[in-house]
Amino acid sequence: MGEGDSNQGVDFYIWRAKQERIPTSIDLSKRGVNVTSTMCYHCGEVEETSDHMLIQCSYAKTIMKWILK
């Protein structure tokens, strides 16, 4: 796997996030997948949406601060 391969994966994930196509627990539940909870797996504070999972979640914020250090 070359160095450019990992960038394609990140680019694809970002594209999916912009299209709101990240498979969150709410989305999976709407598609008939049996999920134990639609609450955020990491913080448990609110239902898991793409926006929450990537931006609003306290866990995501901590990770982003660590990455940007």
Jmol script that loads the backbone (N, CA, C; Angstrom):
load data "model"
ATOM      1  N   MET A   1       0.835  -1.170   0.000  1.00  0.00           N
ATOM      2  CA  MET A   1       0.000   0.000   0.000  1.00  0.00           C
ATOM      3  C   MET A   1       0.886   1.242   0.000  1.00  0.00           C
ATOM      4  N   GLY A   2       0.724   2.088  -0.973  1.00  0.00           N
ATOM      5  CA  GLY A   2       1.543   3.275  -1.108  1.00  0.00           C
ATOM      6  C   GLY A   2       1.045   4.424  -0.252  1.00  0.00           C
ATOM      7  N   GLU A   3       1.847   5.461  -0.192  1.00  0.00           N
ATOM      8  CA  GLU A   3       1.493   6.620   0.625  1.00  0.00           C
ATOM      9  C   GLU A   3       0.221   7.301   0.129  1.00  0.00           C
ATOM     10  N   GLY A   4       0.020   7.350  -1.177  1.00  0.00           N
ATOM     11  CA  GLY A   4      -1.165   7.985  -1.746  1.00  0.00           C
ATOM     12  C   GLY A   4      -2.452   7.240  -1.450  1.00  0.00           C
ATOM     13  N   ASP A   5      -2.348   5.934  -1.182  1.00  0.00           N
ATOM     14  CA  ASP A   5      -3.527   5.122  -0.904  1.00  0.00           C
ATOM     15  C   ASP A   5      -4.261   5.594   0.349  1.00  0.00           C
ATOM     16  N   SER A   6      -3.522   5.946   1.391  1.00  0.00           N
ATOM     17  CA  SER A   6      -4.165   6.376   2.629  1.00  0.00           C
ATOM     18  C   SER A   6      -4.878   7.711   2.432  1.00  0.00           C
ATOM     19  N   ASN A   7      -4.324   8.580   1.597  1.00  0.00           N
ATOM     20  CA  ASN A   7      -4.986   9.857   1.335  1.00  0.00           C
ATOM     21  C   ASN A   7      -6.307   9.647   0.613  1.00  0.00           C
ATOM     22  N   GLN A   8      -6.376   8.655  -0.274  1.00  0.00           N
ATOM     23  CA  GLN A   8      -7.625   8.368  -0.974  1.00  0.00           C
ATOM     24  C   GLN A   8      -8.691   7.934   0.014  1.00  0.00           C
ATOM     25  N   GLY A   9      -8.319   7.141   1.000  1.00  0.00           N
ATOM     26  CA  GLY A   9      -9.267   6.690   2.018  1.00  0.00           C
ATOM     27  C   GLY A   9      -9.801   7.854   2.832  1.00  0.00           C
ATOM     28  N   VAL A  10      -8.916   8.758   3.214  1.00  0.00           N
ATOM     29  CA  VAL A  10      -9.324   9.936   3.972  1.00  0.00           C
ATOM     30  C   VAL A  10     -10.225  10.821   3.116  1.00  0.00           C
ATOM     31  N   ASP A  11      -9.824  11.039   1.868  1.00  0.00           N
ATOM     32  CA  ASP A  11     -10.631  11.848   0.952  1.00  0.00           C
ATOM     33  C   ASP A  11     -12.020  11.253   0.774  1.00  0.00           C
ATOM     34  N   PHE A  12     -12.092   9.934   0.630  1.00  0.00           N
ATOM     35  CA  PHE A  12     -13.384   9.260   0.460  1.00  0.00           C
ATOM     36  C   PHE A  12     -14.242   9.422   1.715  1.00  0.00           C
ATOM     37  N   TYR A  13     -13.627   9.287   2.888  1.00  0.00           N
ATOM     38  CA  TYR A  13     -14.362   9.443   4.146  1.00  0.00           C
ATOM     39  C   TYR A  13     -14.896  10.866   4.283  1.00  0.00           C
ATOM     40  N   ILE A  14     -14.087  11.849   3.947  1.00  0.00           N
ATOM     41  CA  ILE A  14     -14.519  13.248   4.010  1.00  0.00           C
ATOM     42  C   ILE A  14     -15.650  13.490   3.026  1.00  0.00           C
ATOM     43  N   TRP A  15     -15.539  12.933   1.830  1.00  0.00           N
ATOM     44  CA  TRP A  15     -16.606  13.072   0.836  1.00  0.00           C
ATOM     45  C   TRP A  15     -17.900  12.464   1.369  1.00  0.00           C
ATOM     46  N   ARG A  16     -17.801  11.265   1.959  1.00  0.00           N
ATOM     47  CA  ARG A  16     -18.995  10.618   2.517  1.00  0.00           C
ATOM     48  C   ARG A  16     -19.588  11.454   3.644  1.00  0.00           C
ATOM     49  N   ALA A  17     -18.756  12.049   4.462  1.00  0.00           N
ATOM     50  CA  ALA A  17     -19.238  12.888   5.563  1.00  0.00           C
ATOM     51  C   ALA A  17     -19.985  14.107   5.021  1.00  0.00           C
ATOM     52  N   LYS A  18     -19.439  14.732   3.982  1.00  0.00           N
ATOM     53  CA  LYS A  18     -20.104  15.893   3.383  1.00  0.00           C
ATOM     54  C   LYS A  18     -21.448  15.521   2.769  1.00  0.00           C
ATOM     55  N   GLN A  19     -21.556  14.294   2.282  1.00  0.00           N
ATOM     56  CA  GLN A  19     -22.809  13.812   1.686  1.00  0.00           C
ATOM     57  C   GLN A  19     -23.747  13.231   2.742  1.00  0.00           C
ATOM     58  N   GLU A  20     -23.332  13.300   4.001  1.00  0.00           N
ATOM     59  CA  GLU A  20     -24.063  12.704   5.128  1.00  0.00           C
ATOM     60  C   GLU A  20     -24.304  11.215   4.883  1.00  0.00           C
ATOM     61  N   ARG A  21     -23.252  10.517   4.480  1.00  0.00           N
ATOM     62  CA  ARG A  21     -23.311   9.095   4.169  1.00  0.00           C
ATOM     63  C   ARG A  21     -22.446   8.246   5.102  1.00  0.00           C
ATOM     64  N   ILE A  22     -22.134   8.768   6.285  1.00  0.00           N
ATOM     65  CA  ILE A  22     -21.424   7.976   7.278  1.00  0.00           C
ATOM     66  C   ILE A  22     -22.471   7.112   7.979  1.00  0.00           C
ATOM     67  N   PRO A  23     -22.251   5.810   8.073  1.00  0.00           N
ATOM     68  CA  PRO A  23     -23.270   4.938   8.669  1.00  0.00           C
ATOM     69  C   PRO A  23     -23.356   5.091  10.195  1.00  0.00           C
ATOM     70  N   THR A  24     -24.139   6.062  10.636  1.00  0.00           N
ATOM     71  CA  THR A  24     -24.330   6.284  12.066  1.00  0.00           C
ATOM     72  C   THR A  24     -25.361   5.294  12.602  1.00  0.00           C
ATOM     73  N   SER A  25     -25.462   5.224  13.907  1.00  0.00           N
ATOM     74  CA  SER A  25     -26.428   4.289  14.507  1.00  0.00           C
ATOM     75  C   SER A  25     -27.862   4.652  14.123  1.00  0.00           C
ATOM     76  N   ILE A  26     -28.160   5.938  13.986  1.00  0.00           N
ATOM     77  CA  ILE A  26     -29.509   6.358  13.566  1.00  0.00           C
ATOM     78  C   ILE A  26     -29.779   5.878  12.145  1.00  0.00           C
ATOM     79  N   ASP A  27     -28.828   6.086  11.242  1.00  0.00           N
ATOM     80  CA  ASP A  27     -28.997   5.659   9.851  1.00  0.00           C
ATOM     81  C   ASP A  27     -29.149   4.145   9.748  1.00  0.00           C
ATOM     82  N   LEU A  28     -28.327   3.415  10.481  1.00  0.00           N
ATOM     83  CA  LEU A  28     -28.417   1.962  10.454  1.00  0.00           C
ATOM     84  C   LEU A  28     -29.769   1.492  10.966  1.00  0.00           C
ATOM     85  N   SER A  29     -30.242   2.116  12.032  1.00  0.00           N
ATOM     86  CA  SER A  29     -31.548   1.768  12.592  1.00  0.00           C
ATOM     87  C   SER A  29     -32.664   2.018  11.585  1.00  0.00           C
ATOM     88  N   LYS A  30     -32.594   3.141  10.877  1.00  0.00           N
ATOM     89  CA  LYS A  30     -33.604   3.463   9.853  1.00  0.00           C
ATOM     90  C   LYS A  30     -33.590   2.445   8.715  1.00  0.00           C
ATOM     91  N   ARG A  31     -32.428   1.831   8.481  1.00  0.00           N
ATOM     92  CA  ARG A  31     -32.296   0.834   7.407  1.00  0.00           C
ATOM     93  C   ARG A  31     -32.659  -0.576   7.870  1.00  0.00           C
ATOM     94  N   GLY A  32     -33.105  -0.686   9.102  1.00  0.00           N
ATOM     95  CA  GLY A  32     -33.540  -1.979   9.603  1.00  0.00           C
ATOM     96  C   GLY A  32     -32.473  -2.796  10.306  1.00  0.00           C
ATOM     97  N   VAL A  33     -31.299  -2.197  10.512  1.00  0.00           N
ATOM     98  CA  VAL A  33     -30.239  -2.897  11.232  1.00  0.00           C
ATOM     99  C   VAL A  33     -30.543  -2.814  12.727  1.00  0.00           C
ATOM    100  N   ASN A  34     -30.435  -3.935  13.405  1.00  0.00           N
ATOM    101  CA  ASN A  34     -30.712  -3.975  14.837  1.00  0.00           C
ATOM    102  C   ASN A  34     -29.527  -3.381  15.595  1.00  0.00           C
ATOM    103  N   VAL A  35     -29.705  -2.182  16.118  1.00  0.00           N
ATOM    104  CA  VAL A  35     -28.664  -1.541  16.920  1.00  0.00           C
ATOM    105  C   VAL A  35     -29.147  -1.486  18.366  1.00  0.00           C
ATOM    106  N   THR A  36     -28.230  -1.618  19.296  1.00  0.00           N
ATOM    107  CA  THR A  36     -28.622  -1.623  20.711  1.00  0.00           C
ATOM    108  C   THR A  36     -29.053  -0.246  21.193  1.00  0.00           C
ATOM    109  N   SER A  37     -28.479   0.792  20.595  1.00  0.00           N
ATOM    110  CA  SER A  37     -28.822   2.164  20.975  1.00  0.00           C
ATOM    111  C   SER A  37     -28.476   3.108  19.832  1.00  0.00           C
ATOM    112  N   THR A  38     -29.236   4.184  19.699  1.00  0.00           N
ATOM    113  CA  THR A  38     -28.911   5.206  18.703  1.00  0.00           C
ATOM    114  C   THR A  38     -28.130   6.356  19.338  1.00  0.00           C
ATOM    115  N   MET A  39     -27.830   6.222  20.622  1.00  0.00           N
ATOM    116  CA  MET A  39     -27.055   7.247  21.307  1.00  0.00           C
ATOM    117  C   MET A  39     -25.586   7.130  20.899  1.00  0.00           C
ATOM    118  N   CYS A  40     -24.869   8.230  20.972  1.00  0.00           N
ATOM    119  CA  CYS A  40     -23.445   8.259  20.627  1.00  0.00           C
ATOM    120  C   CYS A  40     -22.685   7.223  21.454  1.00  0.00           C
ATOM    121  N   TYR A  41     -21.926   6.409  20.764  1.00  0.00           N
ATOM    122  CA  TYR A  41     -21.158   5.344  21.412  1.00  0.00           C
ATOM    123  C   TYR A  41     -20.109   5.911  22.371  1.00  0.00           C
ATOM    124  N   HIS A  42     -19.534   7.051  22.039  1.00  0.00           N
ATOM    125  CA  HIS A  42     -18.424   7.592  22.822  1.00  0.00           C
ATOM    126  C   HIS A  42     -18.861   8.429  24.016  1.00  0.00           C
ATOM    127  N   CYS A  43     -19.832   9.312  23.839  1.00  0.00           N
ATOM    128  CA  CYS A  43     -20.210  10.188  24.947  1.00  0.00           C
ATOM    129  C   CYS A  43     -21.560   9.817  25.568  1.00  0.00           C
ATOM    130  N   GLY A  44     -22.432   9.178  24.795  1.00  0.00           N
ATOM    131  CA  GLY A  44     -23.741   8.777  25.301  1.00  0.00           C
ATOM    132  C   GLY A  44     -24.684   9.930  25.599  1.00  0.00           C
ATOM    133  N   GLU A  45     -24.328  11.130  25.156  1.00  0.00           N
ATOM    134  CA  GLU A  45     -25.114  12.325  25.484  1.00  0.00           C
ATOM    135  C   GLU A  45     -26.301  12.554  24.551  1.00  0.00           C
ATOM    136  N   VAL A  46     -26.123  12.304  23.262  1.00  0.00           N
ATOM    137  CA  VAL A  46     -27.174  12.552  22.265  1.00  0.00           C
ATOM    138  C   VAL A  46     -27.164  11.442  21.221  1.00  0.00           C
ATOM    139  N   GLU A  47     -28.175  11.437  20.350  1.00  0.00           N
ATOM    140  CA  GLU A  47     -28.205  10.451  19.285  1.00  0.00           C
ATOM    141  C   GLU A  47     -27.052  10.690  18.317  1.00  0.00           C
ATOM    142  N   GLU A  48     -26.551   9.590  17.772  1.00  0.00           N
ATOM    143  CA  GLU A  48     -25.374   9.641  16.914  1.00  0.00           C
ATOM    144  C   GLU A  48     -25.751  10.044  15.483  1.00  0.00           C
ATOM    145  N   THR A  49     -25.376  11.250  15.101  1.00  0.00           N
ATOM    146  CA  THR A  49     -25.517  11.737  13.731  1.00  0.00           C
ATOM    147  C   THR A  49     -24.109  11.976  13.194  1.00  0.00           C
ATOM    148  N   SER A  50     -23.991  12.142  11.886  1.00  0.00           N
ATOM    149  CA  SER A  50     -22.672  12.436  11.301  1.00  0.00           C
ATOM    150  C   SER A  50     -22.099  13.710  11.896  1.00  0.00           C
ATOM    151  N   ASP A  51     -22.929  14.725  12.003  1.00  0.00           N
ATOM    152  CA  ASP A  51     -22.485  16.017  12.528  1.00  0.00           C
ATOM    153  C   ASP A  51     -21.990  15.865  13.966  1.00  0.00           C
ATOM    154  N   HIS A  52     -22.756  15.153  14.773  1.00  0.00           N
ATOM    155  CA  HIS A  52     -22.343  14.958  16.161  1.00  0.00           C
ATOM    156  C   HIS A  52     -21.053  14.149  16.233  1.00  0.00           C
ATOM    157  N   MET A  53     -21.021  13.053  15.497  1.00  0.00           N
ATOM    158  CA  MET A  53     -19.896  12.133  15.552  1.00  0.00           C
ATOM    159  C   MET A  53     -18.579  12.796  15.136  1.00  0.00           C
ATOM    160  N   LEU A  54     -18.630  13.702  14.174  1.00  0.00           N
ATOM    161  CA  LEU A  54     -17.402  14.289  13.635  1.00  0.00           C
ATOM    162  C   LEU A  54     -17.069  15.668  14.190  1.00  0.00           C
ATOM    163  N   ILE A  55     -18.073  16.385  14.716  1.00  0.00           N
ATOM    164  CA  ILE A  55     -17.829  17.769  15.114  1.00  0.00           C
ATOM    165  C   ILE A  55     -18.247  18.073  16.551  1.00  0.00           C
ATOM    166  N   GLN A  56     -19.451  17.683  16.927  1.00  0.00           N
ATOM    167  CA  GLN A  56     -20.017  18.119  18.203  1.00  0.00           C
ATOM    168  C   GLN A  56     -19.636  17.267  19.401  1.00  0.00           C
ATOM    169  N   CYS A  57     -19.357  16.010  19.197  1.00  0.00           N
ATOM    170  CA  CYS A  57     -19.077  15.083  20.296  1.00  0.00           C
ATOM    171  C   CYS A  57     -17.839  15.524  21.087  1.00  0.00           C
ATOM    172  N   SER A  58     -17.943  15.481  22.400  1.00  0.00           N
ATOM    173  CA  SER A  58     -16.803  15.858  23.243  1.00  0.00           C
ATOM    174  C   SER A  58     -15.601  14.957  22.963  1.00  0.00           C
ATOM    175  N   TYR A  59     -15.844  13.698  22.650  1.00  0.00           N
ATOM    176  CA  TYR A  59     -14.764  12.770  22.307  1.00  0.00           C
ATOM    177  C   TYR A  59     -14.089  13.203  21.001  1.00  0.00           C
ATOM    178  N   ALA A  60     -14.894  13.548  19.991  1.00  0.00           N
ATOM    179  CA  ALA A  60     -14.348  13.995  18.702  1.00  0.00           C
ATOM    180  C   ALA A  60     -13.529  15.275  18.887  1.00  0.00           C
ATOM    181  N   LYS A  61     -14.018  16.169  19.723  1.00  0.00           N
ATOM    182  CA  LYS A  61     -13.284  17.415  19.981  1.00  0.00           C
ATOM    183  C   LYS A  61     -11.931  17.134  20.623  1.00  0.00           C
ATOM    184  N   THR A  62     -11.899  16.185  21.548  1.00  0.00           N
ATOM    185  CA  THR A  62     -10.644  15.823  22.210  1.00  0.00           C
ATOM    186  C   THR A  62      -9.657  15.239  21.202  1.00  0.00           C
ATOM    187  N   ILE A  63     -10.142  14.358  20.351  1.00  0.00           N
ATOM    188  CA  ILE A  63      -9.291  13.749  19.322  1.00  0.00           C
ATOM    189  C   ILE A  63      -8.746  14.822  18.373  1.00  0.00           C
ATOM    190  N   MET A  64      -9.613  15.739  17.939  1.00  0.00           N
ATOM    191  CA  MET A  64      -9.179  16.794  17.010  1.00  0.00           C
ATOM    192  C   MET A  64      -8.120  17.689  17.662  1.00  0.00           C
ATOM    193  N   LYS A  65      -8.300  18.017  18.926  1.00  0.00           N
ATOM    194  CA  LYS A  65      -7.294  18.834  19.630  1.00  0.00           C
ATOM    195  C   LYS A  65      -5.954  18.095  19.669  1.00  0.00           C
ATOM    196  N   TRP A  66      -6.009  16.779  19.902  1.00  0.00           N
ATOM    197  CA  TRP A  66      -4.796  15.975  19.956  1.00  0.00           C
ATOM    198  C   TRP A  66      -4.125  15.927  18.584  1.00  0.00           C
ATOM    199  N   ILE A  67      -4.896  15.754  17.528  1.00  0.00           N
ATOM    200  CA  ILE A  67      -4.349  15.697  16.170  1.00  0.00           C
ATOM    201  C   ILE A  67      -3.705  17.018  15.783  1.00  0.00           C
ATOM    202  N   LEU A  68      -4.341  18.124  16.136  1.00  0.00           N
ATOM    203  CA  LEU A  68      -3.877  19.448  15.723  1.00  0.00           C
ATOM    204  C   LEU A  68      -2.765  20.009  16.600  1.00  0.00           C
ATOM    205  N   LYS A  69      -2.369  19.277  17.622  1.00  0.00           N
ATOM    206  CA  LYS A  69      -1.271  19.728  18.499  1.00  0.00           C
ATOM    207  C   LYS A  69       0.016  19.888  17.750  1.00  0.00           C
TER     208      LYS A  69
END
end "model"
wireframe off; spacefill off
backbone 0.3
color backbone group
